[in-house]
Amino acid sequence: MMAFEQNPKDWYSILGADPSANVSDLKQKYQRLILMYHPDKQSADVPAGSAEECIRKFIEVDQAWKILGNEETKKEYDLQRREDELRNMGPVDAQVYLEEMSWNEDDHSFFLSCRCGGKYSVSEDEAEEVHLISCDTCSLIIELLHSC
């Protein structure tokens, strides 16, 4: 998993996009912004502070696209965002090893029943990357552990 910085920048807001936007929409927003802030597109008589701000925004927009424009890094970033959201929702209710969860052959996912009657579930693809899983019915969260 790619290590994103603590207190990461919100790459979606830098592009002015919603996290549910598809790659085509993200690319359009990136292209519009990169042209707007490109150093070659700035007027020669712009004050130095404004020029530096445009360069900073140009670099941020480029960084956002490098993460969100690549399917693998976008997936990792989205998982990290989701995990950060879960951490902010509240404390972890339990720690569970993946091996303790049941297997659902129909949708290739692992699941565990919650005490509220709902369930915690994680796809096979995400099982190695996800660390926190929320119940689909209540606000309880479990931490997914992996045996060595």
CYANA upper distance limits for C-alpha pairs under 8 A (distance plus 0.5 A):
  1 MET  CA     76 GLU  CA      7.07
  1 MET  CA    129 GLU  CA      7.28
  2 MET  CA     73 THR  CA      7.78
  2 MET  CA     76 GLU  CA      7.16
  4 PHE  CA      8 PRO  CA      7.09
  4 PHE  CA     77 TYR  CA      8.00
  4 PHE  CA     80 GLN  CA      8.37
 10 ASP  CA     14 ILE  CA      6.97
 11 TRP  CA     15 LEU  CA      6.97
 11 TRP  CA     61 VAL  CA      8.48
 11 TRP  CA     64 ALA  CA      5.35
 11 TRP  CA     65 TRP  CA      8.47
 11 TRP  CA     67 ILE  CA      8.38
 11 TRP  CA     68 LEU  CA      7.98
 12 TYR  CA     16 GLY  CA      6.56
 12 TYR  CA     17 ALA  CA      5.54
 12 TYR  CA     18 ASP  CA      6.64
 12 TYR  CA     19 PRO  CA      6.58
 12 TYR  CA     64 ALA  CA      7.81
 12 TYR  CA     68 LEU  CA      8.45
 13 SER  CA     17 ALA  CA      6.25
 13 SER  CA     18 ASP  CA      7.82
 14 ILE  CA     60 GLU  CA      7.63
 14 ILE  CA     61 VAL  CA      6.78
 14 ILE  CA     64 ALA  CA      7.41
 15 LEU  CA     26 LEU  CA      7.68
 15 LEU  CA     29 LYS  CA      6.49
 15 LEU  CA     30 TYR  CA      6.57
 15 LEU  CA     33 LEU  CA      7.88
 15 LEU  CA     61 VAL  CA      6.83
 15 LEU  CA     64 ALA  CA      7.48
 15 LEU  CA     65 TRP  CA      8.50
 16 GLY  CA     29 LYS  CA      7.59
 17 ALA  CA     21 ALA  CA      7.00
 17 ALA  CA     25 ASP  CA      8.45
 17 ALA  CA     26 LEU  CA      7.17
 17 ALA  CA     29 LYS  CA      7.88
 21 ALA  CA     25 ASP  CA      6.53
 21 ALA  CA     26 LEU  CA      7.00
 22 ASN  CA     26 LEU  CA      6.84
 23 VAL  CA     27 LYS  CA      6.51
 23 VAL  CA     68 LEU  CA      8.15
 23 VAL  CA     69 GLY  CA      6.95
 24 SER  CA     28 GLN  CA      6.86
 25 ASP  CA     29 LYS  CA      6.84
 26 LEU  CA     30 TYR  CA      6.57
 26 LEU  CA     65 TRP  CA      8.32
 26 LEU  CA     68 LEU  CA      8.07
 26 LEU  CA     69 GLY  CA      7.84
 27 LYS  CA     31 GLN  CA      6.57
 27 LYS  CA     65 TRP  CA      8.08
 27 LYS  CA     69 GLY  CA      7.58
 28 GLN  CA     32 ARG  CA      6.72
 29 LYS  CA     33 LEU  CA      6.69
 30 TYR  CA     34 ILE  CA      6.39
 30 TYR  CA     61 VAL  CA      7.14
 30 TYR  CA     62 ASP  CA      8.16
 30 TYR  CA     65 TRP  CA      7.01
 31 GLN  CA     35 LEU  CA      6.73
 32 ARG  CA     36 MET  CA      6.81
 33 LEU  CA     37 TYR  CA      6.69
 33 LEU  CA     58 PHE  CA      8.12
 33 LEU  CA     61 VAL  CA      7.50
 34 ILE  CA     38 HIS  CA      6.14
 34 ILE  CA     58 PHE  CA      6.43
 34 ILE  CA     61 VAL  CA      7.05
 34 ILE  CA     62 ASP  CA      7.67
 35 LEU  CA     41 LYS  CA      7.55
 36 MET  CA     41 LYS  CA      7.54
 37 TYR  CA     41 LYS  CA      7.55
 37 TYR  CA     42 GLN  CA      7.83
 37 TYR  CA     54 CYS  CA      5.64
 37 TYR  CA     55 ILE  CA      7.08
 37 TYR  CA     57 LYS  CA      7.04
 37 TYR  CA     58 PHE  CA      5.57
 38 HIS  CA     42 GLN  CA      7.41
 38 HIS  CA     54 CYS  CA      7.86
 38 HIS  CA     55 ILE  CA      7.55
 38 HIS  CA     58 PHE  CA      6.50
 39 PRO  CA     51 ALA  CA      8.17
 39 PRO  CA     54 CYS  CA      7.73
 39 PRO  CA     55 ILE  CA      6.79
 39 PRO  CA     58 PHE  CA      8.38
 42 GLN  CA     46 VAL  CA      7.73
 42 GLN  CA     51 ALA  CA      7.83
 46 VAL  CA     50 SER  CA      6.94
 46 VAL  CA     51 ALA  CA      6.76
 47 PRO  CA     51 ALA  CA      6.81
 48 ALA  CA     52 GLU  CA      6.65
 49 GLY  CA     53 GLU  CA      6.71
 50 SER  CA     54 CYS  CA      6.72
 51 ALA  CA     55 ILE  CA      6.80
 52 GLU  CA     56 ARG  CA      6.66
 53 GLU  CA     57 LYS  CA      6.67
 54 CYS  CA     58 PHE  CA      6.46
 55 ILE  CA     59 ILE  CA      6.68
 56 ARG  CA     60 GLU  CA      6.75
 57 LYS  CA     61 VAL  CA      6.53
 58 PHE  CA     62 ASP  CA      6.70
 59 ILE  CA     63 GLN  CA      6.65
 60 GLU  CA     64 ALA  CA      6.59
 61 VAL  CA     65 TRP  CA      6.76
 62 ASP  CA     66 LYS  CA      6.75
 63 GLN  CA     67 ILE  CA      7.01
 64 ALA  CA     68 LEU  CA      6.49
 64 ALA  CA     69 GLY  CA      8.41
 65 TRP  CA     69 GLY  CA      5.48
 65 TRP  CA     70 ASN  CA      8.34
 66 LYS  CA     70 ASN  CA      6.95
 67 ILE  CA     73 THR  CA      5.81
 67 ILE  CA     74 LYS  CA      6.04
 67 ILE  CA     77 TYR  CA      7.95
 68 LEU  CA     73 THR  CA      7.19
 68 LEU  CA     74 LYS  CA      5.09
 68 LEU  CA     77 TYR  CA      8.45
 69 GLY  CA     74 LYS  CA      7.40
 70 ASN  CA     74 LYS  CA      6.37
 71 GLU  CA     75 LYS  CA      6.64
 72 GLU  CA     76 GLU  CA      6.87
 73 THR  CA     77 TYR  CA      6.48
 74 LYS  CA     78 ASP  CA      6.49
 75 LYS  CA     79 LEU  CA      6.65
 76 GLU  CA     80 GLN  CA      6.69
 77 TYR  CA     81 ARG  CA      6.64
 78 ASP  CA     82 ARG  CA      6.64
 79 LEU  CA     83 GLU  CA      6.62
 79 LEU  CA    129 GLU  CA      8.29
 79 LEU  CA    130 VAL  CA      7.40
 80 GLN  CA     84 ASP  CA      6.61
 81 ARG  CA     85 GLU  CA      6.68
 82 ARG  CA     86 LEU  CA      6.73
 83 GLU  CA     87 ARG  CA      6.69
 83 GLU  CA    130 VAL  CA      8.04
 83 GLU  CA    131 HIS  CA      7.67
 83 GLU  CA    132 LEU  CA      6.46
 83 GLU  CA    133 ILE  CA      8.47
 84 ASP  CA     88 ASN  CA      6.84
 85 GLU  CA     89 MET  CA      6.86
 86 LEU  CA     90 GLY  CA      7.52
 86 LEU  CA    132 LEU  CA      7.44
 86 LEU  CA    133 ILE  CA      8.22
 86 LEU  CA    134 SER  CA      7.67
 86 LEU  CA    141 ILE  CA      7.89
 87 ARG  CA     91 PRO  CA      7.49
 87 ARG  CA     92 VAL  CA      8.37
 87 ARG  CA    132 LEU  CA      8.39
 89 MET  CA    139 SER  CA      8.26
 90 GLY  CA    140 LEU  CA      8.50
 90 GLY  CA    141 ILE  CA      8.27
 91 PRO  CA    141 ILE  CA      7.72
 92 VAL  CA    140 LEU  CA      7.70
 92 VAL  CA    141 ILE  CA      5.61
 92 VAL  CA    142 ILE  CA      5.91
 92 VAL  CA    143 GLU  CA      6.90
 93 ASP  CA    140 LEU  CA      6.55
 93 ASP  CA    141 ILE  CA      5.99
 93 ASP  CA    142 ILE  CA      5.97
 93 ASP  CA    143 GLU  CA      8.35
 94 ALA  CA    141 ILE  CA      7.77
 94 ALA  CA    142 ILE  CA      5.42
 94 ALA  CA    143 GLU  CA      6.76
 95 GLN  CA    142 ILE  CA      6.18
 95 GLN  CA    143 GLU  CA      5.20
 95 GLN  CA    144 LEU  CA      6.58
 95 GLN  CA    145 LEU  CA      7.18
 96 VAL  CA    100 GLU  CA      7.11
 96 VAL  CA    101 MET  CA      8.27
 96 VAL  CA    142 ILE  CA      7.33
 96 VAL  CA    143 GLU  CA      6.67
 96 VAL  CA    144 LEU  CA      5.70
 96 VAL  CA    145 LEU  CA      6.26
 97 TYR  CA    101 MET  CA      7.68
 97 TYR  CA    144 LEU  CA      6.27
 97 TYR  CA    145 LEU  CA      5.03
 97 TYR  CA    146 HIS  CA      6.12
 97 TYR  CA    147 SER  CA      7.40
 98 LEU  CA    110 PHE  CA      8.21
 98 LEU  CA    127 ALA  CA      8.25
 98 LEU  CA    144 LEU  CA      6.83
 98 LEU  CA    145 LEU  CA      6.72
 98 LEU  CA    146 HIS  CA      6.51
 98 LEU  CA    147 SER  CA      8.47
 99 GLU  CA    146 HIS  CA      8.47
101 MET  CA    110 PHE  CA      6.32
101 MET  CA    111 PHE  CA      5.93
101 MET  CA    112 LEU  CA      5.74
102 SER  CA    110 PHE  CA      5.97
102 SER  CA    111 PHE  CA      5.77
102 SER  CA    112 LEU  CA      6.69
103 TRP  CA    108 HIS  CA      7.70
103 TRP  CA    109 SER  CA      6.49
103 TRP  CA    110 PHE  CA      5.14
103 TRP  CA    111 PHE  CA      6.92
104 ASN  CA    108 HIS  CA      6.08
104 ASN  CA    109 SER  CA      5.77
104 ASN  CA    110 PHE  CA      6.48
104 ASN  CA    111 PHE  CA      7.64
105 GLU  CA    109 SER  CA      7.56
107 ASP  CA    123 SER  CA      8.25
108 HIS  CA    123 SER  CA      6.71
108 HIS  CA    124 GLU  CA      6.27
109 SER  CA    121 SER  CA      7.18
109 SER  CA    122 VAL  CA      6.06
109 SER  CA    123 SER  CA      4.58
109 SER  CA    124 GLU  CA      5.48
110 PHE  CA    121 SER  CA      6.06
110 PHE  CA    122 VAL  CA      5.91
110 PHE  CA    123 SER  CA      6.72
110 PHE  CA    124 GLU  CA      7.23
110 PHE  CA    127 ALA  CA      8.35
111 PHE  CA    119 LYS  CA      7.04
111 PHE  CA    120 TYR  CA      5.89
111 PHE  CA    121 SER  CA      4.70
111 PHE  CA    122 VAL  CA      7.02
112 LEU  CA    119 LYS  CA      6.05
112 LEU  CA    120 TYR  CA      5.67
112 LEU  CA    121 SER  CA      7.03
113 SER  CA    117 GLY  CA      7.00
113 SER  CA    118 GLY  CA      6.56
113 SER  CA    119 LYS  CA      4.88
113 SER  CA    120 TYR  CA      6.81
114 CYS  CA    118 GLY  CA      5.71
114 CYS  CA    119 LYS  CA      5.48
114 CYS  CA    120 TYR  CA      7.12
114 CYS  CA    135 CYS  CA      7.24
116 CYS  CA    137 THR  CA      7.96
116 CYS  CA    138 CYS  CA      7.43
117 GLY  CA    137 THR  CA      8.23
118 GLY  CA    135 CYS  CA      6.76
118 GLY  CA    136 ASP  CA      6.38
118 GLY  CA    137 THR  CA      5.54
118 GLY  CA    138 CYS  CA      7.70
119 LYS  CA    135 CYS  CA      5.84
119 LYS  CA    136 ASP  CA      6.26
119 LYS  CA    137 THR  CA      7.65
120 TYR  CA    133 ILE  CA      6.77
120 TYR  CA    134 SER  CA      6.56
120 TYR  CA    135 CYS  CA      5.16
120 TYR  CA    136 ASP  CA      6.80
120 TYR  CA    142 ILE  CA      8.44
121 SER  CA    133 ILE  CA      7.63
121 SER  CA    135 CYS  CA      8.19
122 VAL  CA    126 GLU  CA      6.90
122 VAL  CA    127 ALA  CA      6.42
122 VAL  CA    130 VAL  CA      8.39
122 VAL  CA    133 ILE  CA      7.85
123 SER  CA    127 ALA  CA      6.49
124 GLU  CA    128 GLU  CA      8.46
126 GLU  CA    130 VAL  CA      6.30
128 GLU  CA    146 HIS  CA      8.30
130 VAL  CA    144 LEU  CA      7.70
131 HIS  CA    143 GLU  CA      6.07
131 HIS  CA    144 LEU  CA      5.45
131 HIS  CA    145 LEU  CA      7.51
132 LEU  CA    141 ILE  CA      7.11
132 LEU  CA    142 ILE  CA      6.23
132 LEU  CA    143 GLU  CA      5.08
132 LEU  CA    144 LEU  CA      6.40
133 ILE  CA    141 ILE  CA      6.08
133 ILE  CA    142 ILE  CA      5.93
133 ILE  CA    143 GLU  CA      6.97
133 ILE  CA    144 LEU  CA      7.66
134 SER  CA    138 CYS  CA      8.39
134 SER  CA    139 SER  CA      7.14
134 SER  CA    140 LEU  CA      6.41
134 SER  CA    141 ILE  CA      4.88
134 SER  CA    142 ILE  CA      6.99
135 CYS  CA    139 SER  CA      6.78
135 CYS  CA    140 LEU  CA      6.19
135 CYS  CA    141 ILE  CA      6.72
